[in-house]
Amino acid sequence: MNRPGLIVGIILLVIGVAVYAYFSTTGHHTIPLGGIGLAVLGALVAAGSAMMKPAGGKVAGQFKCEKCGMTFGSQAALDQHSKDKHGM
């Protein structure tokens, strides 16, 4: 979950609903539609941020070199790298 994105999305959603509620009672015709659009944008940002993986998460099946930090898809590739680059 991307917490800052989620917070921004919720803020946009609340502002959009507030803009719609305020300007729909004053008789404006186009500004309430902008409030609805802002609320929809906020909902999309919040939903997208809630579904995101955390940054730097380890992917299953990845093998990491302890010396230099490179990642490989198989143990054989890691062993070959260690042999070629680090002499192990």
N, C-alpha and C positions, 0 to 999 in steps of 0.2 A: 504494500500500500504506500502510495506517495502522499505523505501527510500534508506538505505545503500545497500541493495541487488540490487535494481534497478540501482544504480550508478555503482556498481561492474559489473553488467551485461552489461551495456553500454560500460564501459571501455574495457571489454573482447571482445566485438563485434568490437570496433574500432581497437584494437590491432590485432585481427584476420584478419580483412580486410587489415590493413596495412602490415602485414606479407605476406599475399597472394599477394598483389600488388607488394611488393618489390621483393620477391623471384621468382615470376613468370616471371619477366623481366630479371633476371640474369641467367636463364637456369637451375635452380635446379628443380628436379622432385618430391621429396618427401616433402620438406618443405612447398610448397604452399598448399598441402593437410592438413598439420597441421594447417595452417592459417585458412583454411575453417572450420576445426573442432573446432578451438578456437572461431571463429565467431558464429558458430551454438551453442556452449556452452554458449556464452555470450547472445545470443538471448533467449535461454531457461531460463537462470537465470533471465534476465530482465523481461520476460513475467511472470514467476512464482512469482517474487517479486511484480509485478504490480497487480497480482490477489489476493495476500494474504490479510487477514483481519488484521486490526491493533491489536497489542498485548493489552490484557486487555479490549477488547471490551465487552460490556454487551450483554449477550445472552438473547433473548426474552423469557419471561416466567420464569425467575429466580427471586427468592425472597431472599433477603439478610438480615441477622440478623444485627441489628444496634449495638449490644453489642460486638459480637465476629467476625463478618464478614463472617460467613459461609453462603453458598448459598443453596437454596432448590428449588425443581421443582414445589412446590405448596404452597399455603398459609396455608393449613392445616398442612403440614410438618413443616413450619416455626413456626406456633402457638404451635405445640407440642414440638418443640425444645425449644422455649422460656419458656414454662411451665416447662419442665424437667430440663433444664440447668440453667436458670436464675430466676426461681421462679416467673414468670410474668403471 
